[in-house]
């Protein structure tokens, strides 16, 4: 299974951005997103059960970020609203984002104050 995140960029605080993740070669039951800021540890962001669509979030993004998936397109999404400078990081889509044992190429999100 290959995963590749797209859609990162430079945004002002308060803005919105949507990340996409192209999934090929299959899917995993639990998928989602984690991020890693410069000099920091990996941090779970959001997860989704691929079959049911049930989502779960870290406290730091709950209410601002929304994970979703399109089964037909084999694509995972992360809608990010009310961005803050603390959201600056490389975002990765991953198998079981709380375990973080398999992920693809990330995409950089930079939020300016």
ChimeraX attribute file (.defattr): number of C-alpha atoms within 10 A of each C-alpha:
attribute: neighborCount
match mode: 1-to-1
recipient: residues
	/A:1	12
	/A:2	15
	/A:3	22
	/A:4	19
	/A:5	26
	/A:6	18
	/A:7	16
	/A:8	18
	/A:9	14
	/A:10	13
	/A:11	18
	/A:12	14
	/A:13	17
	/A:14	14
	/A:15	14
	/A:16	16
	/A:17	17
	/A:18	16
	/A:19	21
	/A:20	21
	/A:21	26
	/A:22	16
	/A:23	21
	/A:24	13
	/A:25	8
	/A:26	9
	/A:27	17
	/A:28	14
	/A:29	11
	/A:30	19
	/A:31	25
	/A:32	31
	/A:33	29
	/A:34	25
	/A:35	24
	/A:36	19
	/A:37	17
	/A:38	10
	/A:39	6
	/A:40	9
	/A:41	9
	/A:42	18
	/A:43	18
	/A:44	23
	/A:45	26
	/A:46	26
	/A:47	28
	/A:48	25
	/A:49	17
	/A:50	20
	/A:51	12
	/A:52	9
	/A:53	15
	/A:54	12
	/A:55	16
	/A:56	15
	/A:57	20
	/A:58	15
	/A:59	11
	/A:60	13
	/A:61	18
	/A:62	12
	/A:63	12
	/A:64	14
	/A:65	20
	/A:66	20
	/A:67	24
	/A:68	21
	/A:69	20
	/A:70	11
	/A:71	13
	/A:72	6
	/A:73	10
	/A:74	15
	/A:75	18
	/A:76	26
	/A:77	22
	/A:78	24
	/A:79	14
	/A:80	20
	/A:81	17
	/A:82	15
	/A:83	23
	/A:84	19
	/A:85	15
	/A:86	13
	/A:87	20
	/A:88	20
	/A:89	22
	/A:90	19
	/A:91	28
	/A:92	30
	/A:93	33
	/A:94	29
	/A:95	24
	/A:96	22
	/A:97	24
	/A:98	20
	/A:99	10
	/A:100	18
	/A:101	9
	/A:102	15
	/A:103	21
	/A:104	18
	/A:105	15
	/A:106	23
	/A:107	21
	/A:108	19
	/A:109	22
	/A:110	21
	/A:111	20
	/A:112	16
	/A:113	11
